[in-house]
Amino acid sequence: MSSRSRVALVTGANKGIGLAIARALCLQFSGDVVLTARDEARGRAAVQQLQAEGLSPRFHPLDIDDLRSIRALRDFLRREYGGLDVLVNNAGIAFKNADPTPFHIQAEVTMKTNFFGTLNVCRELLPLIRPQGEVVNVSSYICQKSLKGCSPELQQKFRSETITEEELVGLMNKFVEDTKNGVHQQEGWPNSAYGVTKIGVTVLSRIQARSLSQQRGGDRILLNACCPGWVRTDMAGPSATKSPEEGAETPVYLALLPPDAEGPHGQFVQDKKVDEW
């Protein structure tokens, strides 16, 4: 396969918003679309579902909790395409409100996937992004609500224009540690593990965008975080207001920004509009 073939990749794409994003990219992106999923059988079933609709995605397994799995995907992209044009980091988890799992375990498990899994995918795949590529990190409006629930000191850190990836990783680890010690609220954290992980994803996106501008400014790579909205999925439940297709609209809009677009870049985007952070 030619290294010049364009390719878009979606993580966590076997169902819900991820599958809707993959479907929309198959219809609108000029190049190959790689659908990834942790469960190979479910991922291949999703590919078959799209093939039955006349679309032709490719499949590659990806468990974002497993660095070896991420690196196998990286090697596949290098070998098959010589790079990557669009990356949509959609994979994530959330515990149900009624889940009896102790809060500190919920915090650790959710942080491992939503923040550290996304971080590891970015560390391995961002170097493959070609000029005029796009990166979309799927966050949530819950991060804004959770940010407001943080102490003024934490809010200031998370809104800082100079916060580093290392500092952010330290804060995410501190949240998990504080939950284990039963002091997270005294330490200024909100009572939402999912919300804090998505603060992490949004702030990480701001840091990554800044870094891309500094190191690869001439390549015009645009990177943003976004909120798909409250979407009817296994995660959000049947009473949510948006269909998966409606939830996919903003991530797909950001994934398909025109080559001459100057932005958005390093922003939090909801309903195709930049939201203040």
C-alpha positions as CSV (number, residue, x, y, z in Angstrom):
1,M,0.0,0.0,0.0
2,S,1.3,3.4,-0.9
3,S,2.7,5.5,1.9
4,R,0.9,8.4,0.4
5,S,-2.6,6.9,1.1
6,R,-4.4,9.1,3.5
7,V,-5.7,7.4,6.7
8,A,-8.0,8.3,9.6
9,L,-8.1,6.3,12.8
10,V,-10.8,6.1,15.5
11,T,-10.3,4.5,18.9
12,G,-13.1,2.7,20.7
13,A,-15.1,2.5,17.5
14,N,-17.0,-0.7,17.8
15,K,-20.2,1.0,19.1
16,G,-21.9,4.2,20.2
17,I,-20.2,7.5,19.3
18,G,-17.0,5.9,18.1
19,L,-18.9,3.7,15.5
20,A,-20.9,6.8,14.4
21,I,-17.7,8.7,13.9
22,A,-16.1,5.9,11.9
23,R,-19.3,5.6,9.7
24,A,-19.2,9.4,9.0
25,L,-15.5,9.3,8.2
26,C,-16.1,6.4,5.8
27,L,-18.6,8.6,4.0
28,Q,-16.7,11.9,4.1
29,F,-12.9,11.3,4.4
30,S,-10.9,10.9,1.3
31,G,-8.8,7.9,2.3
32,D,-8.9,4.8,4.5
33,V,-10.6,4.6,7.8
34,V,-9.3,2.3,10.5
35,L,-11.8,1.3,13.1
36,T,-10.1,0.1,16.3
37,A,-11.6,-1.7,19.3
38,R,-10.3,-3.5,22.4
39,D,-12.5,-6.6,21.8
40,E,-11.5,-8.0,18.4
41,A,-14.8,-9.9,17.8
42,R,-16.8,-6.8,18.5
43,G,-14.6,-4.7,16.4
44,R,-14.8,-7.1,13.4
45,A,-18.6,-7.2,13.9
46,A,-18.7,-3.4,13.7
47,V,-16.7,-3.5,10.5
48,Q,-19.1,-6.1,9.0
49,Q,-22.0,-3.8,10.0
50,L,-20.5,-0.9,8.1
51,Q,-19.6,-3.1,5.1
52,A,-23.2,-4.2,5.0
53,E,-24.0,-0.5,4.6
54,G,-21.7,-0.3,1.6
55,L,-18.7,1.2,3.4
56,S,-15.2,-0.2,3.6
57,P,-13.4,0.5,6.9
58,R,-10.3,-1.5,8.0
59,F,-10.0,-3.0,11.4
60,H,-7.1,-3.1,13.9
61,P,-7.2,-4.2,17.5
62,L,-6.3,-1.6,20.1
63,D,-6.5,-1.7,23.9
64,I,-5.5,1.8,25.0
65,D,-4.6,0.4,28.5
66,D,-1.9,-1.7,26.9
67,L,1.3,0.0,25.6
68,R,2.2,-3.1,23.5
69,S,-1.2,-2.9,21.8
70,I,-0.7,0.9,21.1
71,R,2.8,0.2,19.7
72,A,1.6,-2.6,17.5
73,L,-1.0,-0.2,16.0
74,R,1.8,2.5,15.6
75,D,3.9,-0.1,13.7
76,F,1.0,-1.1,11.5
77,L,0.3,2.6,10.5
78,R,4.0,3.2,9.8
79,R,4.3,0.0,7.7
80,E,1.0,0.4,5.8
81,Y,0.7,4.2,5.4
82,G,3.9,5.8,6.5
83,G,2.0,8.2,8.7
84,L,-1.4,9.2,9.9
85,D,-3.7,12.0,8.8
86,V,-6.6,12.0,11.3
87,L,-6.6,10.6,14.8
88,V,-9.8,10.6,16.9
89,N,-9.2,9.5,20.5
90,N,-12.7,8.4,21.4
91,A,-12.1,5.4,23.6
92,G,-13.1,5.9,27.2
93,I,-15.0,4.4,30.1
94,A,-17.4,5.5,32.9
95,F,-18.9,3.8,35.9
96,K,-22.7,4.0,36.3
97,N,-24.0,6.3,39.1
98,A,-25.3,3.3,41.0
99,D,-22.2,1.2,40.7
100,P,-21.1,-0.1,44.1
101,T,-17.4,-0.2,43.3
102,P,-15.5,1.9,45.9
103,F,-14.8,5.4,44.7
104,H,-11.0,5.2,44.9
105,I,-11.1,2.1,42.6
106,Q,-13.4,3.9,40.2
107,A,-11.0,6.8,40.2
108,E,-8.0,4.6,39.5
109,V,-9.6,2.5,36.7
110,T,-11.2,5.5,35.0
111,M,-8.0,7.5,35.1
112,K,-6.0,4.6,33.7
113,T,-8.1,4.5,30.6
114,N,-9.5,7.9,30.0
115,F,-6.4,10.0,30.8
116,F,-3.3,7.7,30.7
117,G,-4.6,5.6,27.9
118,T,-5.3,8.6,25.8
119,L,-1.9,10.1,26.8
120,N,-0.1,6.9,25.7
121,V,-1.9,6.8,22.4
122,C,-0.9,10.4,21.7
123,R,2.7,9.9,22.7
124,E,3.0,7.0,20.2
125,L,0.9,8.3,17.4
126,L,1.2,12.1,17.3
127,P,4.8,11.8,15.8
128,L,3.1,10.0,12.9
129,I,0.6,12.9,12.1
130,R,1.4,14.3,8.7
131,P,1.2,18.0,7.9
132,Q,-2.3,19.4,7.8
133,G,-3.5,16.5,9.9
134,E,-6.1,16.7,12.6
135,V,-6.3,15.2,16.1
136,V,-9.5,15.1,18.1
137,N,-9.6,14.1,21.8
138,V,-13.1,13.3,22.8
139,S,-13.8,14.9,26.2
140,S,-17.1,15.9,27.9
141,Y,-19.1,18.9,29.1
142,I,-18.8,17.2,32.5
143,C,-15.2,18.5,32.6
144,Q,-16.4,22.1,32.7
145,K,-18.8,21.3,35.5
146,S,-16.1,19.4,37.4
147,L,-13.6,22.2,36.8
148,K,-16.0,24.6,38.5
149,G,-16.2,22.1,41.4
150,C,-12.4,22.3,41.9
151,S,-10.8,24.6,44.5
152,P,-9.7,28.0,43.1
153,E,-6.1,26.8,43.3
154,L,-6.7,23.7,41.2
155,Q,-8.8,25.8,38.7
156,Q,-5.9,28.2,38.3
157,K,-3.5,25.3,37.6
158,F,-5.9,23.7,35.1
159,R,-6.5,26.9,33.3
160,S,-2.8,27.9,33.2
161,E,-1.4,28.6,29.7
162,T,2.0,27.3,30.9
163,I,1.1,24.0,32.6
164,T,3.3,21.2,31.4
165,E,2.4,17.6,30.6
166,E,4.5,16.5,33.6
167,E,2.6,18.8,35.9
168,L,-0.7,17.6,34.6
169,V,0.3,13.9,35.0
170,G,1.3,14.8,38.6
171,L,-2.1,16.3,39.3
172,M,-4.0,13.3,37.8
173,N,-1.9,10.9,39.9
174,K,-2.5,13.1,43.0
175,F,-6.3,12.9,42.5
176,V,-6.2,9.1,42.5
177,E,-3.9,9.1,45.5
178,D,-6.2,11.5,47.4
179,T,-9.2,9.3,46.7
180,K,-7.3,6.3,48.1
181,N,-6.6,8.3,51.2
182,G,-10.2,9.5,51.4
183,V,-9.2,13.2,51.3
184,H,-9.9,14.2,47.7
185,Q,-12.7,16.7,48.6
186,Q,-10.6,18.2,51.4
187,E,-7.8,18.6,48.8
188,G,-10.2,20.6,46.5
189,W,-11.3,17.9,44.1
190,P,-14.9,17.4,42.9
191,N,-16.6,14.1,43.6
192,S,-16.6,12.9,40.0
193,A,-13.8,10.5,38.8
194,Y,-15.1,10.7,35.2
195,G,-15.2,14.5,35.4
196,V,-11.6,14.8,36.6
197,T,-10.3,12.4,33.9
198,K,-12.0,14.5,31.3
199,I,-10.5,17.7,32.8
200,G,-7.2,15.8,32.2
201,V,-8.1,15.1,28.6
202,T,-9.1,18.7,27.9
203,V,-6.0,20.2,29.6
204,L,-3.7,17.6,27.8
205,S,-5.2,18.8,24.5
206,R,-4.3,22.4,25.3
207,I,-0.7,21.3,26.2
208,Q,-0.4,19.2,23.1
209,A,-1.7,21.9,20.8
210,R,0.8,24.4,22.3
211,S,3.6,21.8,21.8
212,L,2.6,21.2,18.1
213,S,2.6,24.9,17.4
214,Q,6.1,25.3,18.9
215,Q,7.7,22.2,17.4
216,R,5.8,21.7,14.1
217,G,4.2,25.1,13.5
218,G,4.7,25.0,9.8
219,D,2.9,21.7,9.5
220,R,-0.5,23.2,10.3
221,I,-1.7,20.3,12.5
222,L,-4.8,21.1,14.4
223,L,-5.6,19.5,17.7
224,N,-8.7,20.0,19.8
225,A,-10.7,18.5,22.6
226,C,-14.5,18.3,22.1
227,C,-17.7,17.3,23.8
228,P,-20.1,15.2,21.7
229,G,-23.0,16.1,24.0
230,W,-25.3,13.9,26.0
231,V,-25.6,10.9,23.7
232,R,-27.7,7.7,23.9
233,T,-25.1,5.1,24.4
234,D,-24.4,2.2,26.8
235,M,-22.4,4.7,28.8
236,A,-24.9,7.5,29.1
237,G,-28.2,5.5,29.0
238,P,-31.4,5.7,26.9
239,S,-32.7,9.0,28.2
240,A,-29.8,11.1,26.8
241,T,-30.8,13.8,24.3
242,K,-28.7,13.0,21.3
243,S,-28.4,10.1,18.9
244,P,-24.9,8.6,18.3
245,E,-25.0,10.2,14.9
246,E,-25.7,13.6,16.4
247,G,-22.9,13.0,19.0
248,A,-20.5,12.3,16.2
249,E,-21.1,15.7,14.4
250,T,-18.6,17.8,16.4
251,P,-15.8,15.2,16.5
252,V,-16.2,14.7,12.7
253,Y,-16.3,18.4,12.0
254,L,-13.0,18.8,13.8
255,A,-11.5,15.7,12.1
256,L,-12.3,17.1,8.7
257,L,-11.3,20.8,9.0
258,P,-10.1,22.1,5.6
259,P,-6.4,22.1,4.9
260,D,-6.1,25.9,5.0
261,A,-8.0,26.2,8.3
262,E,-6.2,28.3,11.0
263,G,-8.2,26.8,13.8
264,P,-9.7,26.0,16.1
265,H,-6.6,24.7,17.7
266,G,-6.0,23.8,21.4
267,Q,-9.7,24.5,22.1
268,F,-12.6,22.8,23.8
269,V,-15.3,22.6,21.2
270,Q,-19.0,21.9,21.7
271,D,-21.7,21.9,19.1
272,K,-19.0,23.0,16.6
273,K,-18.3,26.1,18.6
274,V,-15.4,27.0,20.8
275,D,-16.3,27.0,24.5
276,E,-14.4,29.0,27.0
277,W,-12.1,27.0,29.3
